[in-house]
Amino acid sequence: MVTPDASAQALLTQQLRAYAHLSDDDLRLAAPSWTARSIAKNEFFNYRNAVCRSVGFIVRGLFRVYYVDPATQTEHTIAFVPEGAFITSLKSLLTQEACPYYIAALEDAELLVIGIEQLHRLYAQAHGWERFGRLLAEQYLVLQQAKGEGLLFQSAEQRYLTLLEQFPGITQRVSLGHIASYLGIQQPSLSRIRAKLGKQGLG
């Protein structure tokens, strides 16, 4: 067990207050349950076919959630998760069944992590933590639905502009191949979109 340093703990506290409006008592109750974890670039928060047993708060770094098509071995990017966000495989966490995708660090990362057993104890002890669990589930549902609706109702160019709005500077941190995979297009198509938007001063 690695004790979180003061700056990381302060960032977590700030985010928990903003995210779930947790009280000082809620925060003190959970403080011993958070541990520090370092994940090197290209290493994993969670592997495919492994059960996810924790929620992480990203202090530093960027993660990619993806799966590999078993027939073609093609990688399909589901999400990018940056610093300041909570990360988990929610379905696996809730059901304790194997996660069907990978959660990999795109950069050297530092997290604060809490286990599912500790979360269950907190849910039973404080309404604030029950609210945190509900909000986490709602957030994942909204993000999943927004991604699906984007693929259905937006052009690739619109999806790219939405990504730039949501994650400023992402093109400096993520390969174009991963971005194209997230958008559901091939990399040459992304290059054409970027060239067009660049001429318009938008890309």
FIKOLZA-1660 file (N, C-alpha, C; in steps of 0.1 Angstrom, whole numbers, plus 5000, padded with zeros to 4 digits):
% residues 203
   i   px   py   pz ch aa at
   1 5008 4988 5000  A  M  N
   1 5000 5000 5000  A  M CA
   1 5009 5012 5000  A  M  C
   2 5006 5022 4991  A  V  N
   2 5014 5034 4990  A  V CA
   2 5004 5046 4994  A  V  C
   3 5009 5053 5004  A  T  N
   3 5001 5065 5009  A  T CA
   3 5001 5076 4999  A  T  C
   4 4990 5082 4995  A  P  N
   4 4990 5093 4986  A  P CA
   4 4997 5105 4992  A  P  C
   5 5004 5113 4983  A  D  N
   5 5011 5125 4988  A  D CA
   5 5000 5136 4989  A  D  C
   6 5004 5147 4996  A  A  N
   6 4995 5157 5000  A  A CA
   6 4989 5164 4987  A  A  C
   7 4997 5166 4977  A  S  N
   7 4992 5173 4965  A  S CA
   7 4982 5165 4958  A  S  C
   8 4984 5152 4957  A  A  N
   8 4975 5143 4950  A  A CA
   8 4962 5142 4958  A  A  C
   9 4963 5141 4971  A  Q  N
   9 4951 5140 4980  A  Q CA
   9 4943 5153 4978  A  Q  C
  10 4950 5165 4977  A  A  N
  10 4943 5177 4976  A  A CA
  10 4935 5178 4963  A  A  C
  11 4941 5173 4952  A  L  N
  11 4934 5172 4939  A  L CA
  11 4922 5163 4940  A  L  C
  12 4923 5152 4946  A  L  N
  12 4912 5142 4948  A  L CA
  12 4901 5149 4956  A  L  C
  13 4904 5155 4967  A  T  N
  13 4894 5162 4975  A  T CA
  13 4887 5172 4968  A  T  C
  14 4894 5180 4960  A  Q  N
  14 4887 5191 4952  A  Q CA
  14 4878 5185 4942  A  Q  C
  15 4882 5174 4936  A  Q  N
  15 4873 5168 4926  A  Q CA
  15 4861 5161 4932  A  Q  C
  16 4863 5155 4943  A  L  N
  16 4852 5148 4950  A  L CA
  16 4841 5158 4955  A  L  C
  17 4846 5169 4960  A  R  N
  17 4837 5180 4964  A  R CA
  17 4829 5185 4952  A  R  C
  18 4835 5187 4941  A  A  N
  18 4829 5193 4929  A  A CA
  18 4820 5182 4922  A  A  C
  19 4824 5169 4922  A  Y  N
  19 4817 5159 4915  A  Y CA
  19 4805 5154 4923  A  Y  C
  20 4807 5152 4935  A  A  N
  20 4796 5145 4943  A  A CA
  20 4792 5153 4956  A  A  C
  21 4797 5165 4957  A  H  N
  21 4794 5174 4969  A  H CA
  21 4796 5166 4982  A  H  C
  22 4807 5159 4983  A  L  N
  22 4809 5152 4995  A  L CA
  22 4813 5161 5007  A  L  C
  23 4809 5158 5019  A  S  N
  23 4811 5166 5030  A  S CA
  23 4825 5163 5036  A  S  C
  24 4830 5171 5046  A  D  N
  24 4842 5168 5052  A  D CA
  24 4842 5155 5059  A  D  C
  25 4830 5151 5065  A  D  N
  25 4829 5138 5072  A  D CA
  25 4830 5127 5062  A  D  C
  26 4824 5128 5050  A  D  N
  26 4825 5118 5039  A  D CA
  26 4839 5116 5035  A  D  C
  27 4847 5127 5033  A  L  N
  27 4860 5127 5029  A  L CA
  27 4869 5120 5039  A  L  C
  28 4868 5124 5052  A  R  N
  28 4876 5118 5062  A  R CA
  28 4873 5103 5063  A  R  C
  29 4861 5099 5062  A  L  N
  29 4857 5085 5063  A  L CA
  29 4864 5076 5052  A  L  C
  30 4866 5082 5040  A  A  N
  30 4872 5075 5029  A  A CA
  30 4887 5076 5028  A  A  C
  31 4893 5086 5035  A  A  N
  31 4907 5089 5033  A  A CA
  31 4916 5077 5034  A  A  C
  32 4915 5068 5044  A  P  N
  32 4924 5057 5045  A  P CA
  32 4923 5047 5034  A  P  C
  33 4912 5047 5026  A  S  N
  33 4909 5037 5016  A  S CA
  33 4916 5040 5003  A  S  C
  34 4921 5052 5001  A  W  N
  34 4927 5056 4988  A  W CA
  34 4942 5053 4989  A  W  C
  35 4947 5046 4978  A  T  N
  35 4961 5044 4977  A  T CA
  35 4967 5049 4964  A  T  C
  36 4980 5052 4964  A  A  N
  36 4986 5057 4952  A  A CA
  36 4991 5046 4943  A  A  C
  37 4990 5048 4930  A  R  N
  37 4994 5038 4921  A  R CA
  37 5000 5045 4909  A  R  C
  38 5012 5040 4905  A  S  N
  38 5018 5045 4893  A  S CA
  38 5017 5035 4881  A  S  C
  39 5014 5040 4869  A  I  N
  39 5012 5031 4858  A  I CA
  39 5021 5037 4846  A  I  C
  40 5030 5029 4842  A  A  N
  40 5039 5034 4831  A  A CA
  40 5032 5035 4818  A  A  C
  41 5037 5043 4809  A  K  N
  41 5031 5044 4795  A  K CA
  41 5031 5030 4789  A  K  C
  42 5019 5027 4783  A  N  N
  42 5017 5014 4776  A  N CA
  42 5014 5003 4786  A  N  C
  43 5013 5005 4799  A  E  N
  43 5009 4995 4808  A  E CA
  43 4994 4997 4811  A  E  C
  44 4988 4988 4819  A  F  N
  44 4974 4988 4820  A  F CA
  44 4968 4990 4834  A  F  C
  45 4957 4998 4834  A  F  N
  45 4949 4999 4846  A  F CA
  45 4940 4986 4848  A  F  C
  46 4936 4981 4836  A  N  N
  46 4928 4969 4837  A  N CA
  46 4930 4961 4823  A  N  C
  47 4931 4948 4824  A  Y  N
  47 4933 4940 4812  A  Y CA
  47 4920 4934 4807  A  Y  C
  48 4919 4931 4794  A  R  N
  48 4908 4924 4789  A  R CA
  48 4907 4910 4795  A  R  C
  49 4895 4906 4798  A  N  N
  49 4892 4893 4805  A  N CA
  49 4896 4892 4819  A  N  C
  50 4900 4904 4825  A  A  N
  50 4903 4905 4840  A  A CA
  50 4891 4912 4846  A  A  C
  51 4888 4908 4859  A  V  N
  51 4877 4915 4866  A  V CA
  51 4883 4928 4871  A  V  C
  52 4875 4939 4869  A  C  N
  52 4879 4952 4875  A  C CA
  52 4875 4953 4889  A  C  C
  53 4884 4956 4898  A  R  N
  53 4881 4956 4912  A  R CA
  53 4883 4970 4919  A  R  C
  54 4885 4980 4911  A  S  N
  54 4888 4993 4917  A  S CA
  54 4883 5005 4908  A  S  C
  55 4883 5017 4914  A  V  N
  55 4880 5029 4907  A  V CA
  55 4893 5038 4909  A  V  C
  56 4898 5044 4899  A  G  N
  56 4909 5052 4899  A  G CA
  56 4906 5067 4897  A  G  C
  57 4913 5076 4904  A  F  N
  57 4912 5090 4901  A  F CA
  57 4926 5093 4894  A  F  C
  58 4925 5099 4882  A  I  N
  58 4938 5102 4875  A  I CA
  58 4943 5115 4879  A  I  C
  59 4955 5114 4886  A  V  N
  59 4962 5127 4891  A  V CA
  59 4970 5132 4879  A  V  C
  60 4976 5124 4872  A  R  N
  60 4984 5128 4860  A  R CA
  60 4984 5117 4850  A  R  C
  61 4983 5121 4837  A  G  N
  61 4983 5111 4826  A  G CA
  61 4971 5110 4818  A  G  C
  62 4971 5101 4809  A  L  N
  62 4959 5100 4799  A  L CA
  62 4958 5085 4796  A  L  C
  63 4945 5080 4796  A  F  N
  63 4943 5066 4794  A  F CA
  63 4934 5064 4781  A  F  C
  64 4936 5053 4775  A  R  N
  64 4927 5049 4764  A  R CA
  64 4920 5036 4767  A  R  C
  65 4907 5036 4765  A  V  N
  65 4899 5024 4766  A  V CA
  65 4896 5018 4752  A  V  C
  66 4900 5005 4750  A  Y  N
  66 4898 4999 4737  A  Y CA
  66 4896 4984 4738  A  Y  C
  67 4891 4979 4727  A  Y  N
  67 4890 4964 4725  A  Y CA
  67 4896 4960 4712  A  Y  C
  68 4899 4948 4711  A  V  N
  68 4906 4942 4699  A  V CA
  68 4896 4932 4693  A  V  C
  69 4892 4935 4680  A  D  N
  69 4884 4926 4673  A  D CA
  69 4891 4912 4671  A  D  C
  70 4886 4901 4677  A  P  N
  70 4893 4888 4676  A  P CA
  70 4894 4883 4662  A  P  C
  71 4885 4887 4653  A  A  N
  71 4886 4882 4639  A  A CA
  71 4897 4889 4631  A  A  C
  72 4898 4902 4633  A  T  N
  72 4908 4910 4625  A  T CA
  72 4920 4915 4633  A  T  C
  73 4919 4914 4646  A  Q  N
  73 4930 4919 4655  A  Q CA
  73 4931 4935 4654  A  Q  C
  74 4920 4941 4649  A  T  N
  74 4919 4955 4648  A  T CA
  74 4915 4961 4661  A  T  C
  75 4922 4972 4665  A  E  N
  75 4919 4979 4678  A  E CA
  75 4908 4989 4675  A  E  C
  76 4898 4990 4684  A  H  N
  76 4888 4999 4684  A  H CA
  76 4888 5008 4697  A  H  C
  77 4890 5020 4696  A  T  N
  77 4891 5029 4707  A  T CA
  77 4877 5033 4712  A  T  C
  78 4874 5031 4724  A  I  N
  78 4861 5035 4730  A  I CA
  78 4861 5048 4736  A  I  C
  79 4872 5052 4743  A  A  N
  79 4873 5065 4751  A  A CA
  79 4887 5068 4754  A  A  C
  80 4889 5081 4756  A  F  N
  80 4901 5087 4762  A  F CA
  80 4897 5093 4775  A  F  C
  81 4905 5090 4786  A  V  N
  81 4902 5095 4799  A  V CA
  81 4914 5103 4805  A  V  C
  82 4913 5116 4807  A  P  N
  82 4924 5124 4810  A  P CA
  82 4925 5126 4826  A  P  C
  83 4935 5133 4830  A  E  N
  83 4937 5137 4844  A  E CA
  83 4925 5144 4849  A  E  C
  84 4922 5142 4862  A  G  N
  84 4911 5149 4868  A  G CA
  84 4898 5141 4867  A  G  C
  85 4898 5129 4860  A  A  N
  85 4886 5121 4859  A  A CA
  85 4888 5108 4866  A  A  C
  86 4876 5102 4869  A  F  N
  86 4876 5088 4875  A  F CA
  86 4876 5078 4864  A  F  C
  87 4883 5067 4866  A  I  N
  87 4884 5056 4856  A  I CA
  87 4881 5043 4862  A  I  C
  88 4873 5035 4855  A  T  N
  88 4870 5021 4859  A  T CA
  88 4864 5014 4847  A  T  C
  89 4862 5001 4848  A  S  N
  89 4854 4994 4839  A  S CA
  89 4841 4991 4846  A  S  C
  90 4831 5000 4844  A  L  N
  90 4819 5001 4853  A  L CA
  90 4812 4988 4854  A  L  C
  91 4809 4982 4842  A  K  N
  91 4801 4969 4842  A  K CA
  91 4808 4958 4849  A  K  C
  92 4821 4957 4847  A  S  N
  92 4829 4947 4854  A  S CA
  92 4830 4950 4869  A  S  C
  93 4831 4962 4872  A  L  N
  93 4831 4966 4886  A  L CA
  93 4819 4962 4893  A  L  C
  94 4807 4965 4887  A  L  N
  94 4794 4963 4893  A  L CA
  94 4790 4948 4894  A  L  C
  95 4794 4940 4883  A  T  N
  95 4790 4926 4882  A  T CA
  95 4801 4917 4887  A  T  C
  96 4813 4922 4888  A  Q  N
  96 4825 4914 4891  A  Q CA
  96 4826 4902 4881  A  Q  C
  97 4823 4906 4868  A  E  N
  97 4826 4897 4857  A  E CA
  97 4837 4903 4849  A  E  C
  98 4843 4895 4840  A  A  N
  98 4855 4899 4833  A  A CA
  98 4852 4911 4824  A  A  C
  99 4862 4920 4823  A  C  N
  99 4861 4932 4815  A  C CA
  99 4864 4928 4800  A  C  C
 100 4856 4933 4790  A  P  N
 100 4859 4929 4777  A  P CA
 100 4869 4937 4769  A  P  C
 101 4874 4947 4776  A  Y  N
 101 4884 4956 4769  A  Y CA
 101 4896 4960 4778  A  Y  C
 102 4905 4967 4772  A  Y  N
 102 4917 4971 4779  A  Y CA
 102 4916 4986 4783  A  Y  C
 103 4922 4989 4794  A  I  N
 103 4924 5003 4798  A  I CA
 103 4939 5005 4800  A  I  C
 104 4944 5013 4790  A  A  N
 104 4959 5014 4789  A  A CA
 104 4963 5029 4791  A  A  C
 105 4975 5031 4797  A  A  N
 105 4981 5044 4799  A  A CA
 105 4988 5048 4786  A  A  C
 106 4984 5060 4781  A  L  N
 106 4991 5065 4769  A  L CA
 106 5003 5074 4773  A  L  C
 107 5004 5077 4786  A  E  N
 107 5015 5084 4792  A  E CA
 107 5018 5078 4805  A  E  C
 108 5030 5081 4811  A  D  N
 108 5032 5077 4824  A  D CA
 108 5021 5084 4833  A  D  C
 109 5015 5076 4842  A  A  N
 109 5004 5081 4849  A  A CA
 109 5005 5079 4864  A  A  C
 110 4999 5088 4872  A  E  N
 110 4998 5086 4886  A  E CA
 110 4983 5087 4890  A  E  C
 111 4978 5077 4898  A  L  N
 111 4964 5076 4902  A  L CA
 111 4963 5075 4917  A  L  C
 112 4951 5078 4922  A  L  N
 112 4947 5073 4935  A  L CA
 112 4936 5063 4933  A  L  C
 113 4936 5052 4940  A  V  N
 113 4928 5041 4937  A  V CA
 113 4920 5036 4949  A  V  C
 114 4908 5033 4947  A  I  N
 114 4900 5027 4958  A  I CA
 114 4893 5014 4954  A  I  C
 115 4893 5004 4962  A  G  N
 115 4888 4991 4958  A  G CA
 115 4873 4990 4960  A  G  C
 116 4867 4980 4953  A  I  N
 116 4853 4978 4953  A  I CA
 116 4848 4975 4967  A  I  C
 117 4856 4967 4975  A  E  N
 117 4851 4964 4989  A  E CA
 117 4850 4976 4997  A  E  C
 118 4860 4985 4996  A  Q  N
 118 4860 4998 5004  A  Q CA
 118 4848 5006 5000  A  Q  C
 119 4846 5007 4986  A  L  N
 119 4834 5015 4982  A  L CA
 119 4821 5009 4987  A  L  C
 120 4820 4996 4987  A  H  N
 120 4807 4991 4993  A  H CA
 120 4805 4994 5007  A  H  C
 121 4816 4994 5015  A  R  N
 121 4815 4998 5029  A  R CA
 121 4811 5013 5030  A  R  C
 122 4817 5021 5022  A  L  N
 122 4814 5036 5022  A  L CA
 122 4799 5038 5018  A  L  C
 123 4794 5031 5008  A  Y  N
 123 4780 5032 5004  A  Y CA
 123 4771 5029 5016  A  Y  C
 124 4775 5019 5024  A  A  N
 124 4766 5016 5035  A  A CA
 124 4767 5026 5047  A  A  C
 125 4778 5033 5047  A  Q  N
 125 4781 5042 5058  A  Q CA
 125 4776 5057 5056  A  Q  C
 126 4775 5061 5043  A  A  N
 126 4773 5075 5041  A  A CA
 126 4765 5077 5028  A  A  C
 127 4755 5086 5029  A  H  N
 127 4747 5089 5017  A  H CA
 127 4755 5096 5006  A  H  C
 128 4765 5104 5011  A  G  N
 128 4774 5111 5001  A  G CA
 128 4781 5101 4992  A  G  C
 129 4785 5090 4997  A  W  N
 129 4792 5080 4989  A  W CA
 129 4783 5072 4980  A  W  C
 130 4771 5070 4985  A  E  N
 130 4760 5065 4976  A  E CA
 130 4758 5074 4964  A  E  C
 131 4758 5087 4967  A  R  N
 131 4756 5096 4956  A  R CA
 131 4768 5096 4946  A  R  C
 132 4780 5094 4951  A  F  N
 132 4792 5093 4943  A  F CA
 132 4790 5081 4933  A  F  C
 133 4786 5069 4939  A  G  N
 133 4784 5057 4931  A  G CA
 133 4773 5059 4920  A  G  C
 134 4762 5066 4924  A  R  N
 134 4752 5069 4914  A  R CA
 134 4756 5078 4903  A  R  C
 135 4763 5088 4907  A  L  N
 135 4768 5098 4897  A  L CA
 135 4778 5092 4887  A  L  C
 136 4787 5083 4893  A  L  N
 136 4797 5076 4884  A  L CA
 136 4789 5067 4874  A  L  C
 137 4779 5060 4878  A  A  N
 137 4772 5052 4869  A  A CA
 137 4764 5060 4858  A  A  C
 138 4759 5071 4863  A  E  N
 138 4752 5080 4853  A  E CA
 138 4761 5086 4843  A  E  C
 139 4773 5090 4848  A  Q  N
 139 4783 5096 4839  A  Q CA
 139 4787 5086 4828  A  Q  C
 140 4789 5073 4832  A  Y  N
 140 4793 5063 4822  A  Y CA
 140 4782 5061 4812  A  Y  C
 141 4770 5061 4817  A  L  N
 141 4758 5058 4808  A  L CA
 141 4757 5070 4798  A  L  C
 142 4758 5082 4803  A  V  N
 142 4757 5094 4794  A  V CA
 142 4769 5094 4783  A  V  C
 143 4781 5091 4788  A  L  N
 143 4792 5090 4778  A  L CA
 143 4790 5080 4768  A  L  C
 144 4786 5068 4772  A  Q  N
 144 4783 5057 4763  A  Q CA
 144 4773 5060 4753  A  Q  C
 145 4762 5066 4757  A  Q  N
 145 4751 5070 4748  A  Q CA
 145 4755 5081 4739  A  Q  C
 146 4763 5091 4744  A  A  N
 146 4768 5102 4735  A  A CA
 146 4777 5096 4724  A  A  C
 147 4785 5087 4728  A  K  N
 147 4794 5081 4718  A  K CA
 147 4786 5074 4707  A  K  C
 148 4776 5066 4711  A  G  N
 148 4768 5059 4702  A  G CA
 148 4760 5068 4693  A  G  C
 149 4754 5079 4699  A  E  N
 149 4747 5089 4691  A  E CA
 149 4756 5096 4681  A  E  C
 150 4768 5099 4685  A  G  N
 150 4777 5106 4676  A  G CA
 150 4780 5098 4664  A  G  C
 151 4782 5085 4665  A  L  N
 151 4784 5076 4654  A  L CA
 151 4772 5075 4645  A  L  C
 152 4760 5076 4651  A  L  N
 152 4747 5075 4643  A  L CA
 152 4744 5088 4636  A  L  C
 153 4745 5099 4643  A  F  N
 153 4739 5112 4639  A  F CA
 153 4749 5123 4634  A  F  C
 154 4762 5121 4637  A  Q  N
 154 4772 5131 4633  A  Q CA
 154 4781 5126 4622  A  Q  C
 155 4786 5135 4614  A  S  N
 155 4796 5131 4604  A  S CA
 155 4809 5129 4611  A  S  C
 156 4819 5123 4604  A  A  N
 156 4832 5121 4610  A  A CA
 156 4838 5135 4614  A  A  C
 157 4836 5145 4605  A  E  N
 157 4841 5158 4608  A  E CA
 157 4835 5164 4621  A  E  C
 158 4822 5162 4622  A  Q  N
 158 4816 5167 4634  A  Q CA
 158 4821 5160 4647  A  Q  C
 159 4823 5147 4646  A  R  N
 159 4828 5139 4657  A  R CA
 159 4842 5144 4661  A  R  C
 160 4850 5147 4651  A  Y  N
 160 4863 5152 4653  A  Y CA
 160 4863 5166 4660  A  Y  C
 161 4855 5175 4656  A  L  N
 161 4854 5188 4662  A  L CA
 161 4848 5186 4677  A  L  C
 162 4839 5177 4679  A  T  N
 162 4834 5175 4693  A  T CA
 162 4846 5170 4702  A  T  C
 163 4854 5161 4696  A  L  N
 163 4865 5156 4704  A  L CA
 163 4875 5167 4707  A  L  C
 164 4878 5176 4698  A  L  N
 164 4887 5187 4700  A  L CA
 164 4881 5196 4711  A  L  C
 165 4868 5198 4711  A  E  N
 165 4862 5206 4721  A  E CA
 165 4862 5200 4735  A  E  C
 166 4860 5187 4735  A  Q  N
 166 4860 5180 4748  A  Q CA
 166 4874 5179 4754  A  Q  C
 167 4884 5177 4745  A  F  N
 167 4898 5174 4749  A  F CA
 167 4908 5183 4742  A  F  C
 168 4908 5196 4746  A  P  N
 168 4918 5205 4740  A  P CA
 168 4932 5200 4741  A  P  C
 169 4939 5201 4730  A  G  N
 169 4953 5196 4730  A  G CA
 169 4955 5181 4728  A  G  C
 170 4944 5174 4725  A  I  N
 170 4945 5159 4724  A  I CA
 170 4954 5155 4713  A  I  C
 171 4954 5163 4702  A  T  N
 171 4962 5158 4690  A  T CA
 171 4977 5159 4693  A  T  C
 172 4981 5166 4704  A  Q  N
 172 4995 5166 4708  A  Q CA
 172 4998 5155 4718  A  Q  C
 173 4988 5148 4722  A  R  N
 173 4990 5137 4732  A  R CA
 173 4987 5123 4728  A  R  C
 174 4979 5122 4717  A  V  N
 174 4974 5110 4712  A  V CA
 174 4977 5108 4697  A  V  C
 175 4981 5096 4693  A  S  N
 175 4984 5094 4679  A  S CA
 175 4972 5096 4670  A  S  C
 176 4974 5099 4658  A  L  N
 176 4963 5101 4649  A  L CA
 176 4956 5087 4646  A  L  C
 177 4964 5077 4647  A  G  N
 177 4958 5063 4645  A  G CA
 177 4947 5060 4656  A  G  C
 178 4951 5064 4669  A  H  N
 178 4941 5062 4680  A  H CA
 178 4929 5071 4678  A  H  C
 179 4931 5083 4674  A  I  N
 179 4920 5093 4672  A  I CA
 179 4911 5088 4661  A  I  C
 180 4917 5083 4650  A  A  N
 180 4909 5078 4639  A  A CA
 180 4901 5066 4644  A  A  C
 181 4907 5057 4651  A  S  N
 181 4900 5046 4657  A  S CA
 181 4888 5050 4665  A  S  C
 182 4890 5060 4674  A  Y  N
 182 4879 5065 4682  A  Y CA
 182 4868 5071 4674  A  Y  C
 183 4871 5078 4663  A  L  N
 183 4861 5084 4654  A  L CA
 183 4854 5074 4645  A  L  C
 184 4859 5061 4644  A  G  N
 184 4854 5051 4636  A  G CA
 184 4857 5053 4621  A  G  C
 185 4869 5059 4618  A  I  N
 185 4873 5061 4604  A  I CA
 185 4887 5056 4603  A  I  C
 186 4892 5056 4590  A  Q  N
 186 4906 5052 4587  A  Q CA
 186 4914 5065 4588  A  Q  C
 187 4927 5063 4591  A  Q  N
 187 4936 5074 4593  A  Q CA
 187 4937 5084 4581  A  Q  C
 188 4937 5079 4568  A  P  N
 188 4937 5088 4557  A  P CA
 188 4925 5097 4557  A  P  C
 189 4913 5092 4561  A  S  N
 189 4901 5101 4562  A  S CA
 189 4903 5112 4572  A  S  C
 190 4909 5108 4584  A  L  N
 190 4912 5118 4594  A  L CA
 190 4922 5129 4589  A  L  C
 191 4932 5124 4582  A  S  N
 191 4941 5134 4576  A  S CA
 191 4935 5144 4567  A  S  C
 192 4925 5139 4559  A  R  N
 192 4918 5148 4550  A  R CA
 192 4909 5158 4558  A  R  C
 193 4903 5153 4568  A  I  N
 193 4895 5162 4577  A  I CA
 193 4903 5172 4583  A  I  C
 194 4915 5168 4588  A  R  N
 194 4924 5178 4595  A  R CA
 194 4929 5188 4585  A  R  C
 195 4932 5184 4572  A  A  N
 195 4937 5193 4562  A  A CA
 195 4926 5203 4559  A  A  C
 196 4913 5199 4557  A  K  N
 196 4902 5207 4554  A  K CA
 196 4900 5218 4565  A  K  C
 197 4900 5213 4578  A  L  N
 197 4897 5222 4589  A  L CA
 197 4909 5231 4591  A  L  C
 198 4921 5227 4588  A  G  N
 198 4933 5235 4589  A  G CA
 198 4932 5247 4580  A  G  C
 199 4927 5245 4568  A  K  N
 199 4925 5256 4558  A  K CA
 199 4914 5266 4563  A  K  C
 200 4905 5261 4571  A  Q  N
 200 4894 5269 4576  A  Q CA
 200 4898 5276 4590  A  Q  C
 201 4910 5272 4595  A  G  N
 201 4915 5277 4608  A  G CA
 201 4908 5270 4619  A  G  C
 202 4902 5258 4617  A  L  N
 202 4895 5251 4628  A  L CA
 202 4902 5239 4634  A  L  C
 203 4912 5234 4627  A  G  N
 203 4918 5221 4631  A  G CA
 203 4931 5223 4638  A  G  C
% end
